[in-house]
Amino acid sequence: MNCYCGNTTPYSECCEKIHRNIQLAITAEQLMRSRYSAFAKADGDYLMQSHHSSTRPIKEKKSIVAWAKSVQWIKLEVLETSKGKPIDTEGTVTFNAYFYENGNVEVIHEKSAFIKENNAWKYLGLSE
């Protein structure tokens, strides 16, 4: 099976490696893709770990996991990246995440900000 994030490699060779060791996400896009896969798997622990400590929604973890389980994830479309390379300390990724909810196809369109924390990429929040 291809990885949830849309790459043609198996999950075990793609996002699962990052889920086990966040340091393996060497770009902001890789971290964003791993977060999409974590939503598809309803992996709340990884979603919290990959969220920057200054904006981490610890109290919402249960509701995030419940919502992630309540929808069917369809696909991820990466539209644009800015910075976020291994040599950078910040970057943005614009994407569409498609899912079924209550019989309808829905989409999350977001421009996400990422920043390095302890030399690992982390999701900061929505970009301006």
TORNULO-166906 format. One record per residue (C-alpha): residue in one letter; x negated, z, y negated. Coordinates in steps of 0.02 Angstrom, whole numbers, padded with zeros to 5 digits, always signed. Example, Ala and Ser with C-alpha at 12.3 -4.5 7.8 and 13.67 -1.06 7.14 Angstrom:
<dotors>
A-00615+00390+00225;S-00684+00357+00053;
</dotors>
This chain:
<dotors>
M+00000+00000+00000;N-00062-00043-00174;C-00090+00100-00294;Y+00059+00162-00394;C-00034+00117-00554;G-00023-00069-00517;N-00200-00099-00459;T-00212-00200-00299;T-00322-00070-00215;P-00242+00064-00105;Y-00196+00231-00184;S-00328+00316-00076;E-00464+00208-00157;C-00393+00213-00333;C-00296+00353-00417;E-00307+00475-00272;K-00495+00488-00301;I-00463+00533-00483;H-00325+00655-00434;R-00456+00745-00329;N-00595+00733-00460;I-00542+00698-00639;Q-00723+00659-00687;L-00704+00493-00593;A-00591+00428-00732;I-00728+00347-00836;T-00609+00263-00960;A-00453+00318-01051;E-00357+00180-00963;Q-00409+00246-00792;L-00348+00419-00840;M-00183+00346-00906;R-00159+00249-00743;S-00195+00406-00642;R-00064+00499-00744;Y+00065+00364-00707;S+00024+00382-00521;A+00042+00571-00539;F+00215+00547-00615;A+00260+00430-00470;K+00204+00566-00348;A+00276+00708-00455;D+00105+00792-00454;G+00130+00925-00586;D-00038+01008-00557;Y-00132+00847-00598;L-00019+00811-00747;M-00065+00981-00819;Q-00250+00963-00776;S-00260+00790-00857;H-00175+00850-01017;H-00289+00910-01157;S-00291+01100-01169;S-00234+01098-01351;T-00071+01006-01311;R-00040+01050-01127;P+00146+01087-01097;I+00123+01223-00965;K+00297+01296-00990;E+00377+01125-00960;K+00284+01090-00796;K+00435+01128-00685;S+00554+01019-00785;I+00426+00877-00793;V+00406+00880-00604;A+00594+00889-00577;W+00622+00739-00691;A+00479+00639-00610;K+00561+00669-00440;S+00734+00621-00504;V+00686+00443-00552;Q+00616+00297-00453;W+00456+00230-00528;I+00447+00039-00532;K+00287-00016-00618;L+00160+00011-00754;E+00112-00120-00882;V-00044-00090-00988;L-00019-00184-01150;E-00172-00137-01254;T-00322-00022-01256;S-00428+00029-01403;K-00594+00117-01375;G-00583+00235-01226;K-00738+00164-01142;P-00866+00274-01052;I-00973+00288-01211;D-00823+00334-01322;T-00752+00508-01352;E-00577+00449-01397;G-00463+00302-01366;T-00284+00240-01356;V-00185+00151-01222;T-00019+00064-01256;F+00091+00041-01104;N+00263+00019-01031;A+00313+00127-00883;Y+00469+00063-00794;F+00584+00170-00687;Y+00762+00178-00618;E+00870+00319-00680;N+01056+00336-00646;G+01064+00155-00585;N+00981+00083-00740;V+00807+00015-00771;E+00727+00117-00909;V+00559+00100-00995;I+00442+00220-01080;H+00346+00125-01214;E+00204+00230-01279;K+00040+00220-01371;S-00055+00369-01300;A-00206+00454-01374;F-00346+00512-01260;I-00497+00619-01299;K-00641+00688-01198;E-00639+00874-01161;N-00787+00946-01064;N-00846+00767-01036;A-00683+00716-00949;W-00546+00606-01019;K-00385+00700-01060;Y-00215+00647-01125;L-00192+00714-01302;G-00018+00649-01342;L+00066+00509-01438;S-00047+00411-01553;E-00002+00380-01733;
</dotors>
